[in-house]
Amino acid sequence: MFQYMEELQHLNFSALMAMGDVSDRIGRPTDNGQIGIIDPDCRLIGLHLYDGLFKVIPFDNKGQLKEAFNIRLEELQVLDIKFLYGCSKPTIVVLYQDNKDARHVKTYEVALKDKDFVEGPWSQNNLDNGADLLIPVPPPLCGVIIIGEETIVYCSANAFKAIPIRPSITRAYGRVDADGSRYLLGDHAGLLHLLVITHEKEKVTGLKIELLGETSIASTISYLDNAVVYIGSSYGDSQLIKLNLQPDAKGSYVEVLESYVNLGPIVDFCVVDLERQGQGQVVTCSGAYKDGSLRIVRNGIGINEQASVELQGIKGMWSLRSSTDDPFDTFLVVSFISETRILAMNPEDELEETEIEGFCSQVQTLFCHYAVYNQLVQVTSSCVRLVSSTTREFRTEWNAPSGYSINVATANATQVLLATGGGHLVYLEIGDGVLTEVKHAQLEYEISCLDINPIGENPNYSQLAVVGMWTDISVRIFSLPDLNVITKEHLGGEIIPRSVLLCCFEGISYLLCALGDGHLLNFLLNLNTGELTDRKKVSLGTQPITLRTFSSKNTTHVFAASDRPTVIYSSNKKILYSNVNLKEVSHMCPFNSAAFPDSLAIAKEGELTIGTIDDIQKLHIRSIPLGEHARRICHQEQSRTFAICSLKNQSSAEESETHFIRLLDDQSFEFISTYQLDPFEYGCSILSCSFSDDINVYYCVGTAYVLPEENEPTKGRILVFMVEEGKLQLITEKETKGAVYSLNAFNGKLLAAINQKIQLYKWMLRDDGSRELQSECGHHGHILALYVQTRGDFIVVGDLMKSISLLIYKHEEGAIEERARDYNANWMSAVEILDDDIYLGSENNFNLFTVRKNSEGATDEERGRLEVVGEYHLGEFVNRFRHGSLVMRLPDSDVGQIPTVIFGSVNGVIGVIASLPHEQYIFLEKLQSNLRKVIKGVGGLSHEQWRSFNNEKKTVDAKNFLDGDLIESFLDLSRTRMDEISKAMSVSVEELCKRVEELTRLH
């Protein structure tokens, strides 16, 4: 059983219904997938789950389900079953294959009283050998359409019509008209056809088919309305298409309106740091056949640099417009310790220095803002200046009282708020050429930060001012213009607030308060009363944070500049944090210029960058369409390339496929070199490695010759390539006696899994200076060694049927021996080593499990057994595990030390498995069990039951695994629900939020 198909498709799923479990103790699960159908008159549900059995669940007249029963079904190789329309008794039509491989259809009536079948009204023998899909036709026509590979047949009790079609395998259909006279058919090559049943009244006269165009390979087709169709695809991106009356230049009637990302099936992936800034990205082999692609998945938000200039020591930045109604920013004010410089875009779209004559340029600017009446405000340590934005001339100023200097300041278009040492708070208002001191308040402590960002009705005037204090470490909210304190909130701890910000996300007002140690507090703010509620605290970095709002796609977001810059935004009324893929950022301001609309100006160590920002979302996915199916991928840092094993289906009559090794540039993702494999030769594994006593780095590829007459490949090759001047050069090849399923670098040698054997090769120098692989030792005793991981001298093998075994390489004897194994029968789909003693596996019933090496065992028998320590039902078919992380790891944060493994599945899921410290595990397990009581599963199904490890042999409760998605859903609960759980845990809501938020930082 060659492993190839497993990677793309599931074997089965367990059918669960509102009434409970419909599994049977006996019975062999169906080979062709499970079928669940509903009688069009809603009299019963039919399920075909096991060979030879048809399970019936009747409805009563109130629509309640009644007791289920099984009916024997003579046909063992069922390809499809559907209910027929317009029958007085519920009637099924069965498409099946007999033991001579001929295909037929039969009909049966379901006799609910006798719990049995009655021979149906008609049957049809000897159909097209490729017939595998039934489409029941609704009234008035009734009957059924049988779709084959070369013919399409319409069949009913009194009619039989057939037409020939171009050879194709139809994967999906969608009914266009209520009367069932037109159907859309999608085939394996992504071609969309329209099938029309021609008829006179209720008499079918014939069938017609025409090609409409190409879509993703369809798994489902839903005709919506007005010629708009949804194409759901499990091998490519799903699409919303429109069918046009007239063809386009290429003769296609199909127009794609929208695409929906689908990463599945992920057959392989690797984790690389392409930007080289300590943040992993996942590059997947996604899709299949013509819809095959590579996908680059990265976390966080990227800044795409448009321009940059070297500048040292930036202390602050603000953008200004040249008039109030100008849609774009003109100036960028950059402040330094003893001067202020003004930059503007010149006609060549370059940043160059300019002047605003009325500004003071020999001092540091504390704050700048555009103001009403075409004015600009500049605050320095000694004064507030008002300048015309059109003539750039000085208009008026307000000077700090003698002996005082301005320490912190903020402003909006009509108001200025400043602190002049000794706890003095001064409030000014801006008129046309006038600055009026409206109010002055004396506070008992020094002021550390201020904000009057208008978030009420008036975009130019704020009713509230927020002040952060030294000494008592608090934030206070004052009403304007009278500077009365309306709220005082102690922050706790020793760290002072360094930046405060009033902001509004999705119509909800918040106060953000950033501390000097990289923590950020957020509160809900009542604009009328100034009351603060629902305090939450997260750690964004380790350095002081400065907060600024900016707009992207007409939505407000907040940029938190620090050693780990973050964008704060809101989705579904919930605050989210997305890290920005930049190292330290000291200052940021929006700079929406005509040349670079919606851009940001960002100050990093020694440089100022203008850049546009990615869409504000957590994950960013870039697609590299290949038009062929990539099955293995590997990255080589030294040559800055990826190598993939891929296959292309030739669209000739024989449907032959050609396999390649392709080399891609790791920045542009373009093919730069290709090596074609022999006919029938598949690429099975790929690795970048180096060998002892050789400075070069090589790509090693393991292959198999998959011949139609063989059950299991009996020969393959190991090819060793080097990248020279961007080309793949074959250095040496080694024939093997089977498929090379896995390759690993192993102590300067090459470890290969070949059918049932593990084989170790040395890298030998021949007399003529060329190199070859020479067999050193091996280990038999597997059924098929499909997945191998190594660590030191240990080798962990995932077998086709025999679960996980642990081997050890003995240097003295030059031999590989089995040290221990798991005696359970698991059909493995991937393995990974978590640490020296714990190994992780996934198997074909969509479960994960961990086993532990028992070095301390008293007897040989105990030491020779890998003990199962963790079990969990994931519900995904995992094709690959890889160590790595999609987020930057901060060594000093609590989660920085937690090791993570990423997995990719057939459904296109990318998941993270984190190995938690024991204390944290116990805490979160308690939280999980409390959450289970509060959060109800979809369809009322029990979470505990769904997550229990389940295969043909046993069902046991999940252990030593936690459901991270369930735990993180704590953050979406209402406050009352949170309080409920907080009570049960006897931990404050704030602490719970903080600990769960920390976890979200892992992915």
Disulfide bonds with the S-S distance in Angstrom:
none
